[in-house]
Amino acid sequence: EGLAKLTLADVNRVIEKHLQSDNIQFVFIAKDASGLKAALESATPSPITYNSPKPELAAEDAIISKLPLSLNEVLIKPGDSVFK
């Protein structure tokens, strides 16, 4: 019932209040961790690909794919050192 009443303004207000990019951390699980690290550090645009065409997202995706990443550190850790 609460989700049905949720508005875009509500979501944006909570995002602005609670999410911050200065101390965010991401974890990726990848077959080619070295390749992923190189891609993340290269600042090369990485356009998204979909299984089916999404023309309504093309303009926004083009902008997002060129946004710079501000990375402090990219670490590769073996899975057995993370998942215990």
Biopython code that builds the backbone (N, CA, C, O; Angstrom):
import numpy as np
from Bio.PDB.StructureBuilder import StructureBuilder

atoms = [
    (1, "GLU", "N", (0.828, -1.203, 0.000)),
    (1, "GLU", "CA", (0.000, 0.000, 0.000)),
    (1, "GLU", "C", (0.869, 1.262, 0.000)),
    (1, "GLU", "O", (0.574, 2.230, -0.700)),
    (2, "GLY", "N", (1.934, 1.236, 0.788)),
    (2, "GLY", "CA", (2.835, 2.378, 0.843)),
    (2, "GLY", "C", (3.550, 2.623, -0.472)),
    (2, "GLY", "O", (3.751, 3.769, -0.873)),
    (3, "LEU", "N", (3.938, 1.537, -1.147)),
    (3, "LEU", "CA", (4.619, 1.679, -2.436)),
    (3, "LEU", "C", (3.708, 2.312, -3.481)),
    (3, "LEU", "O", (4.175, 3.059, -4.341)),
    (4, "ALA", "N", (2.430, 2.023, -3.414)),
    (4, "ALA", "CA", (1.492, 2.584, -4.385)),
    (4, "ALA", "C", (1.396, 4.092, -4.253)),
    (4, "ALA", "O", (1.097, 4.781, -5.229)),
    (5, "LYS", "N", (1.643, 4.611, -3.070)),
    (5, "LYS", "CA", (1.550, 6.061, -2.823)),
    (5, "LYS", "C", (2.878, 6.782, -3.023)),
    (5, "LYS", "O", (2.933, 8.011, -2.970)),
    (6, "LEU", "N", (3.939, 6.029, -3.252)),
    (6, "LEU", "CA", (5.277, 6.599, -3.412)),
    (6, "LEU", "C", (5.362, 7.430, -4.686)),
    (6, "LEU", "O", (4.915, 7.000, -5.749)),
    (7, "THR", "N", (5.937, 8.621, -4.571)),
    (7, "THR", "CA", (6.080, 9.500, -5.731)),
    (7, "THR", "C", (7.556, 9.645, -6.095)),
    (7, "THR", "O", (8.441, 9.304, -5.311)),
    (8, "LEU", "N", (7.801, 10.155, -7.293)),
    (8, "LEU", "CA", (9.171, 10.429, -7.720)),
    (8, "LEU", "C", (9.836, 11.423, -6.771)),
    (8, "LEU", "O", (11.013, 11.275, -6.444)),
    (9, "ALA", "N", (9.105, 12.412, -6.339)),
    (9, "ALA", "CA", (9.652, 13.407, -5.404)),
    (9, "ALA", "C", (10.066, 12.748, -4.088)),
    (9, "ALA", "O", (11.094, 13.106, -3.514)),
    (10, "ASP", "N", (9.271, 11.784, -3.606)),
    (10, "ASP", "CA", (9.619, 11.056, -2.382)),
    (10, "ASP", "C", (10.937, 10.307, -2.557)),
    (10, "ASP", "O", (11.817, 10.372, -1.699)),
    (11, "VAL", "N", (11.063, 9.602, -3.667)),
    (11, "VAL", "CA", (12.274, 8.821, -3.934)),
    (11, "VAL", "C", (13.480, 9.746, -4.043)),
    (11, "VAL", "O", (14.520, 9.472, -3.444)),
    (12, "ASN", "N", (13.359, 10.823, -4.790)),
    (12, "ASN", "CA", (14.481, 11.759, -4.956)),
    (12, "ASN", "C", (14.875, 12.397, -3.634)),
    (12, "ASN", "O", (16.063, 12.602, -3.383)),
    (13, "ARG", "N", (13.910, 12.714, -2.787)),
    (13, "ARG", "CA", (14.199, 13.314, -1.473)),
    (13, "ARG", "C", (15.020, 12.347, -0.619)),
    (13, "ARG", "O", (15.987, 12.758, 0.022)),
    (14, "VAL", "N", (14.648, 11.087, -0.606)),
    (14, "VAL", "CA", (15.365, 10.089, 0.183)),
    (14, "VAL", "C", (16.758, 9.846, -0.392)),
    (14, "VAL", "O", (17.721, 9.700, 0.360)),
    (15, "ILE", "N", (16.870, 9.803, -1.702)),
    (15, "ILE", "CA", (18.181, 9.628, -2.336)),
    (15, "ILE", "C", (19.105, 10.776, -1.948)),
    (15, "ILE", "O", (20.247, 10.548, -1.551)),
    (16, "GLU", "N", (18.620, 11.999, -2.061)),
    (16, "GLU", "CA", (19.452, 13.164, -1.723)),
    (16, "GLU", "C", (19.850, 13.162, -0.257)),
    (16, "GLU", "O", (20.942, 13.610, 0.091)),
    (17, "LYS", "N", (18.980, 12.667, 0.596)),
    (17, "LYS", "CA", (19.261, 12.660, 2.037)),
    (17, "LYS", "C", (20.261, 11.567, 2.422)),
    (17, "LYS", "O", (21.132, 11.795, 3.261)),
    (18, "HIS", "N", (20.141, 10.381, 1.813)),
    (18, "HIS", "CA", (20.887, 9.230, 2.309)),
    (18, "HIS", "C", (22.033, 8.744, 1.427)),
    (18, "HIS", "O", (22.977, 8.140, 1.938)),
    (19, "LEU", "N", (21.980, 8.987, 0.135)),
    (19, "LEU", "CA", (23.060, 8.505, -0.727)),
    (19, "LEU", "C", (24.086, 9.600, -0.941)),
    (19, "LEU", "O", (23.747, 10.766, -1.144)),
    (20, "GLN", "N", (25.327, 9.208, -0.892)),
    (20, "GLN", "CA", (26.413, 10.158, -1.124)),
    (20, "GLN", "C", (27.512, 9.457, -1.900)),
    (20, "GLN", "O", (27.780, 8.276, -1.679)),
    (21, "SER", "N", (28.136, 10.169, -2.790)),
    (21, "SER", "CA", (29.147, 9.542, -3.639)),
    (21, "SER", "C", (30.554, 9.653, -3.074)),
    (21, "SER", "O", (31.470, 9.039, -3.621)),
    (22, "ASP", "N", (30.764, 10.402, -2.015)),
    (22, "ASP", "CA", (32.130, 10.589, -1.526)),
    (22, "ASP", "C", (32.663, 9.389, -0.752)),
    (22, "ASP", "O", (33.876, 9.276, -0.574)),
    (23, "ASN", "N", (31.807, 8.499, -0.292)),
    (23, "ASN", "CA", (32.313, 7.334, 0.438)),
    (23, "ASN", "C", (31.611, 6.034, 0.025)),
    (23, "ASN", "O", (31.508, 5.097, 0.817)),
    (24, "ILE", "N", (31.142, 5.992, -1.190)),
    (24, "ILE", "CA", (30.424, 4.811, -1.665)),
    (24, "ILE", "C", (31.417, 3.728, -2.085)),
    (24, "ILE", "O", (32.493, 4.028, -2.602)),
    (25, "GLN", "N", (31.051, 2.485, -1.861)),
    (25, "GLN", "CA", (31.891, 1.362, -2.246)),
    (25, "GLN", "C", (31.055, 0.386, -3.059)),
    (25, "GLN", "O", (29.868, 0.201, -2.790)),
    (26, "PHE", "N", (31.678, -0.239, -4.057)),
    (26, "PHE", "CA", (31.026, -1.222, -4.902)),
    (26, "PHE", "C", (31.823, -2.513, -4.850)),
    (26, "PHE", "O", (33.042, -2.494, -4.680)),
    (27, "VAL", "N", (31.138, -3.623, -4.995)),
    (27, "VAL", "CA", (31.774, -4.927, -5.096)),
    (27, "VAL", "C", (31.272, -5.566, -6.379)),
    (27, "VAL", "O", (30.068, -5.613, -6.629)),
    (28, "PHE", "N", (32.203, -6.057, -7.193)),
    (28, "PHE", "CA", (31.872, -6.741, -8.439)),
    (28, "PHE", "C", (32.442, -8.154, -8.375)),
    (28, "PHE", "O", (33.537, -8.369, -7.856)),
    (29, "ILE", "N", (31.709, -9.087, -8.892)),
    (29, "ILE", "CA", (32.211, -10.449, -9.053)),
    (29, "ILE", "C", (32.351, -10.657, -10.553)),
    (29, "ILE", "O", (31.379, -10.541, -11.299)),
    (30, "ALA", "N", (33.570, -10.965, -10.988)),
    (30, "ALA", "CA", (33.836, -11.011, -12.428)),
    (30, "ALA", "C", (34.702, -12.199, -12.794)),
    (30, "ALA", "O", (35.562, -12.633, -12.028)),
    (31, "LYS", "N", (34.452, -12.708, -13.977)),
    (31, "LYS", "CA", (35.286, -13.782, -14.522)),
    (31, "LYS", "C", (36.674, -13.239, -14.842)),
    (31, "LYS", "O", (37.675, -13.915, -14.608)),
    (32, "ASP", "N", (36.736, -12.020, -15.378)),
    (32, "ASP", "CA", (37.999, -11.381, -15.763)),
    (32, "ASP", "C", (38.197, -10.126, -14.907)),
    (32, "ASP", "O", (37.984, -9.008, -15.376)),
    (33, "ALA", "N", (38.601, -10.319, -13.661)),
    (33, "ALA", "CA", (38.748, -9.202, -12.733)),
    (33, "ALA", "C", (39.795, -8.193, -13.204)),
    (33, "ALA", "O", (39.603, -6.988, -13.037)),
    (34, "SER", "N", (40.888, -8.661, -13.785)),
    (34, "SER", "CA", (41.928, -7.742, -14.273)),
    (34, "SER", "C", (41.401, -6.885, -15.409)),
    (34, "SER", "O", (41.692, -5.690, -15.473)),
    (35, "GLY", "N", (40.628, -7.482, -16.306)),
    (35, "GLY", "CA", (40.025, -6.725, -17.404)),
    (35, "GLY", "C", (39.017, -5.708, -16.899)),
    (35, "GLY", "O", (38.957, -4.589, -17.407)),
    (36, "LEU", "N", (38.223, -6.088, -15.899)),
    (36, "LEU", "CA", (37.267, -5.153, -15.316)),
    (36, "LEU", "C", (37.997, -3.992, -14.653)),
    (36, "LEU", "O", (37.603, -2.837, -14.815)),
    (37, "LYS", "N", (39.048, -4.289, -13.914)),
    (37, "LYS", "CA", (39.834, -3.235, -13.261)),
    (37, "LYS", "C", (40.393, -2.266, -14.304)),
    (37, "LYS", "O", (40.309, -1.050, -14.133)),
    (38, "ALA", "N", (40.961, -2.803, -15.377)),
    (38, "ALA", "CA", (41.519, -1.948, -16.434)),
    (38, "ALA", "C", (40.433, -1.079, -17.061)),
    (38, "ALA", "O", (40.659, 0.101, -17.331)),
    (39, "ALA", "N", (39.276, -1.651, -17.289)),
    (39, "ALA", "CA", (38.168, -0.877, -17.879)),
    (39, "ALA", "C", (37.713, 0.229, -16.944)),
    (39, "ALA", "O", (37.449, 1.345, -17.391)),
    (40, "LEU", "N", (37.616, -0.060, -15.663)),
    (40, "LEU", "CA", (37.186, 0.949, -14.694)),
    (40, "LEU", "C", (38.196, 2.091, -14.588)),
    (40, "LEU", "O", (37.818, 3.255, -14.460)),
    (41, "GLU", "N", (39.451, 1.755, -14.641)),
    (41, "GLU", "CA", (40.504, 2.763, -14.480)),
    (41, "GLU", "C", (40.810, 3.526, -15.767)),
    (41, "GLU", "O", (41.476, 4.560, -15.714)),
    (42, "SER", "N", (40.350, 3.052, -16.905)),
    (42, "SER", "CA", (40.720, 3.646, -18.189)),
    (42, "SER", "C", (39.948, 4.910, -18.549)),
    (42, "SER", "O", (40.388, 5.685, -19.399)),
    (43, "ALA", "N", (38.796, 5.124, -17.908)),
    (43, "ALA", "CA", (37.937, 6.281, -18.216)),
    (43, "ALA", "C", (37.405, 6.234, -19.647)),
    (43, "ALA", "O", (37.035, 7.265, -20.208)),
    (44, "THR", "N", (37.368, 5.051, -20.232)),
    (44, "THR", "CA", (36.803, 4.876, -21.562)),
    (44, "THR", "C", (35.289, 4.754, -21.438)),
    (44, "THR", "O", (34.808, 4.000, -20.592)),
    (45, "PRO", "N", (34.527, 5.474, -22.257)),
    (45, "PRO", "CA", (33.066, 5.326, -22.189)),
    (45, "PRO", "C", (32.657, 3.868, -22.395)),
    (45, "PRO", "O", (33.242, 3.158, -23.213)),
    (46, "SER", "N", (31.659, 3.438, -21.652)),
    (46, "SER", "CA", (31.202, 2.051, -21.760)),
    (46, "SER", "C", (29.690, 2.031, -21.948)),
    (46, "SER", "O", (28.938, 1.894, -20.983)),
    (47, "PRO", "N", (29.255, 2.167, -23.188)),
    (47, "PRO", "CA", (27.816, 2.183, -23.431)),
    (47, "PRO", "C", (27.170, 0.856, -23.057)),
    (47, "PRO", "O", (27.748, -0.211, -23.261)),
    (48, "ILE", "N", (25.977, 0.940, -22.511)),
    (48, "ILE", "CA", (25.242, -0.252, -22.107)),
    (48, "ILE", "C", (24.647, -0.939, -23.334)),
    (48, "ILE", "O", (24.279, -0.287, -24.311)),
    (49, "THR", "N", (24.563, -2.241, -23.266)),
    (49, "THR", "CA", (23.896, -2.989, -24.326)),
    (49, "THR", "C", (22.746, -3.772, -23.697)),
    (49, "THR", "O", (22.855, -4.273, -22.578)),
    (50, "TYR", "N", (21.670, -3.864, -24.422)),
    (50, "TYR", "CA", (20.476, -4.552, -23.948)),
    (50, "TYR", "C", (20.214, -5.774, -24.821)),
    (50, "TYR", "O", (20.690, -5.852, -25.954)),
    (51, "ASN", "N", (19.452, -6.729, -24.284)),
    (51, "ASN", "CA", (19.061, -7.908, -25.060)),
    (51, "ASN", "C", (18.060, -7.558, -26.151)),
    (51, "ASN", "O", (17.973, -8.248, -27.167)),
    (52, "SER", "N", (17.309, -6.490, -25.940)),
    (52, "SER", "CA", (16.355, -6.024, -26.952)),
    (52, "SER", "C", (16.470, -4.505, -27.044)),
    (52, "SER", "O", (16.901, -3.872, -26.080)),
    (53, "PRO", "N", (16.103, -3.909, -28.159)),
    (53, "PRO", "CA", (16.243, -2.461, -28.335)),
    (53, "PRO", "C", (15.468, -1.669, -27.284)),
    (53, "PRO", "O", (14.350, -2.031, -26.919)),
    (54, "LYS", "N", (16.073, -0.589, -26.808)),
    (54, "LYS", "CA", (15.448, 0.314, -25.836)),
    (54, "LYS", "C", (15.631, 1.753, -26.324)),
    (54, "LYS", "O", (16.349, 2.527, -25.690)),
    (55, "PRO", "N", (14.996, 2.123, -27.436)),
    (55, "PRO", "CA", (15.210, 3.462, -27.999)),
    (55, "PRO", "C", (14.847, 4.589, -27.043)),
    (55, "PRO", "O", (15.403, 5.684, -27.133)),
    (56, "GLU", "N", (13.921, 4.329, -26.131)),
    (56, "GLU", "CA", (13.522, 5.378, -25.178)),
    (56, "GLU", "C", (14.631, 5.706, -24.178)),
    (56, "GLU", "O", (14.562, 6.733, -23.502)),
    (57, "LEU", "N", (15.643, 4.858, -24.074)),
    (57, "LEU", "CA", (16.752, 5.091, -23.149)),
    (57, "LEU", "C", (18.034, 5.543, -23.828)),
    (57, "LEU", "O", (19.011, 5.863, -23.151)),
    (58, "ALA", "N", (18.047, 5.576, -25.148)),
    (58, "ALA", "CA", (19.286, 5.827, -25.894)),
    (58, "ALA", "C", (19.934, 7.163, -25.546)),
    (58, "ALA", "O", (21.144, 7.214, -25.327)),
    (59, "ALA", "N", (19.164, 8.236, -25.491)),
    (59, "ALA", "CA", (19.743, 9.561, -25.218)),
    (59, "ALA", "C", (20.332, 9.624, -23.810)),
    (59, "ALA", "O", (21.435, 10.134, -23.612)),
    (60, "GLU", "N", (19.594, 9.106, -22.848)),
    (60, "GLU", "CA", (20.080, 9.122, -21.469)),
    (60, "GLU", "C", (21.298, 8.209, -21.306)),
    (60, "GLU", "O", (22.258, 8.571, -20.626)),
    (61, "ASP", "N", (21.260, 7.039, -21.922)),
    (61, "ASP", "CA", (22.402, 6.117, -21.850)),
    (61, "ASP", "C", (23.656, 6.725, -22.466)),
    (61, "ASP", "O", (24.759, 6.496, -21.971)),
    (62, "ALA", "N", (23.503, 7.499, -23.543)),
    (62, "ALA", "CA", (24.656, 8.138, -24.185)),
    (62, "ALA", "C", (25.322, 9.129, -23.235)),
    (62, "ALA", "O", (26.547, 9.244, -23.216)),
    (63, "ILE", "N", (24.535, 9.830, -22.463)),
    (63, "ILE", "CA", (25.077, 10.788, -21.485)),
    (63, "ILE", "C", (25.760, 10.038, -20.342)),
    (63, "ILE", "O", (26.886, 10.363, -19.964)),
    (64, "ILE", "N", (25.080, 9.045, -19.802)),
    (64, "ILE", "CA", (25.606, 8.298, -18.656)),
    (64, "ILE", "C", (26.900, 7.586, -19.015)),
    (64, "ILE", "O", (27.816, 7.532, -18.194)),
    (65, "SER", "N", (26.997, 7.044, -20.207)),
    (65, "SER", "CA", (28.191, 6.268, -20.582)),
    (65, "SER", "C", (29.454, 7.111, -20.616)),
    (65, "SER", "O", (30.559, 6.572, -20.558)),
    (66, "LYS", "N", (29.307, 8.422, -20.709)),
    (66, "LYS", "CA", (30.470, 9.307, -20.784)),
    (66, "LYS", "C", (30.805, 9.986, -19.457)),
    (66, "LYS", "O", (31.779, 10.734, -19.370)),
    (67, "LEU", "N", (29.999, 9.727, -18.423)),
    (67, "LEU", "CA", (30.272, 10.344, -17.126)),
    (67, "LEU", "C", (31.593, 9.817, -16.575)),
    (67, "LEU", "O", (31.850, 8.614, -16.627)),
    (68, "PRO", "N", (32.427, 10.703, -16.050)),
    (68, "PRO", "CA", (33.714, 10.247, -15.522)),
    (68, "PRO", "C", (33.543, 9.533, -14.185)),
    (68, "PRO", "O", (32.661, 9.868, -13.394)),
    (69, "LEU", "N", (34.394, 8.551, -13.950)),
    (69, "LEU", "CA", (34.441, 7.890, -12.655)),
    (69, "LEU", "C", (35.555, 8.527, -11.847)),
    (69, "LEU", "O", (36.637, 8.796, -12.367)),
    (70, "SER", "N", (35.291, 8.760, -10.598)),
    (70, "SER", "CA", (36.312, 9.284, -9.707)),
    (70, "SER", "C", (36.643, 8.175, -8.717)),
    (70, "SER", "O", (36.015, 8.055, -7.665)),
    (71, "LEU", "N", (37.631, 7.375, -9.069)),
    (71, "LEU", "CA", (37.971, 6.202, -8.275)),
    (71, "LEU", "C", (39.189, 6.472, -7.403)),
    (71, "LEU", "O", (40.204, 6.987, -7.872)),
    (72, "ASN", "N", (39.072, 6.120, -6.140)),
    (72, "ASN", "CA", (40.223, 6.229, -5.254)),
    (72, "ASN", "C", (41.115, 5.004, -5.378)),
    (72, "ASN", "O", (42.342, 5.108, -5.374)),
    (73, "GLU", "N", (40.483, 3.848, -5.488)),
    (73, "GLU", "CA", (41.255, 2.612, -5.481)),
    (73, "GLU", "C", (40.395, 1.492, -6.068)),
    (73, "GLU", "O", (39.205, 1.393, -5.772)),
    (74, "VAL", "N", (40.999, 0.667, -6.888)),
    (74, "VAL", "CA", (40.332, -0.517, -7.416)),
    (74, "VAL", "C", (41.162, -1.717, -6.978)),
    (74, "VAL", "O", (42.313, -1.868, -7.387)),
    (75, "LEU", "N", (40.580, -2.556, -6.158)),
    (75, "LEU", "CA", (41.279, -3.723, -5.620)),
    (75, "LEU", "C", (40.706, -4.994, -6.215)),
    (75, "LEU", "O", (39.509, -5.084, -6.488)),
    (76, "ILE", "N", (41.572, -5.974, -6.413)),
    (76, "ILE", "CA", (41.136, -7.314, -6.804)),
    (76, "ILE", "C", (41.435, -8.231, -5.628)),
    (76, "ILE", "O", (42.569, -8.328, -5.161)),
    (77, "LYS", "N", (40.378, -8.904, -5.161)),
    (77, "LYS", "CA", (40.536, -9.844, -4.050)),
    (77, "LYS", "C", (39.997, -11.195, -4.478)),
    (77, "LYS", "O", (38.943, -11.270, -5.110)),
    (78, "PRO", "N", (40.697, -12.252, -4.147)),
    (78, "PRO", "CA", (40.178, -13.585, -4.453)),
    (78, "PRO", "C", (38.869, -13.834, -3.708)),
    (78, "PRO", "O", (38.701, -13.399, -2.568)),
    (79, "GLY", "N", (37.957, -14.527, -4.351)),
    (79, "GLY", "CA", (36.656, -14.789, -3.744)),
    (79, "GLY", "C", (36.742, -15.476, -2.409)),
    (79, "GLY", "O", (35.946, -15.187, -1.516)),
    (80, "ASP", "N", (37.702, -16.391, -2.244)),
    (80, "ASP", "CA", (37.792, -17.118, -0.971)),
    (80, "ASP", "C", (38.297, -16.253, 0.178)),
    (80, "ASP", "O", (38.217, -16.658, 1.338)),
    (81, "SER", "N", (38.821, -15.057, -0.132)),
    (81, "SER", "CA", (39.234, -14.147, 0.945)),
    (81, "SER", "C", (38.104, -13.214, 1.348)),
    (81, "SER", "O", (38.192, -12.530, 2.368)),
    (82, "VAL", "N", (37.049, -13.185, 0.553)),
    (82, "VAL", "CA", (35.925, -12.290, 0.826)),
    (82, "VAL", "C", (34.742, -13.057, 1.408)),
    (82, "VAL", "O", (34.117, -12.615, 2.373)),
    (83, "PHE", "N", (34.442, -14.206, 0.814)),
    (83, "PHE", "CA", (33.288, -15.005, 1.226)),
    (83, "PHE", "C", (33.758, -16.152, 2.117)),
    (83, "PHE", "O", (34.415, -17.087, 1.659)),
    (84, "LYS", "N", (33.414, -16.062, 3.372)),
    (84, "LYS", "CA", (33.834, -17.109, 4.326)),
    (84, "LYS", "C", (32.622, -17.686, 5.004)),
    (84, "LYS", "O", (32.749, -18.579, 5.841)),
]
sb = StructureBuilder()
sb.init_structure("model")
sb.init_model(0)
sb.init_chain("A")
sb.init_seg("    ")
for serial, (resi, resn, name, xyz) in enumerate(atoms, 1):
    if name == "N":
        sb.init_residue(resn, " ", resi, " ")
    sb.init_atom(name, np.array(xyz, "f"), 0.0, 1.0, " ", f" {name:<3s}", serial, name[0])
structure = sb.get_structure()
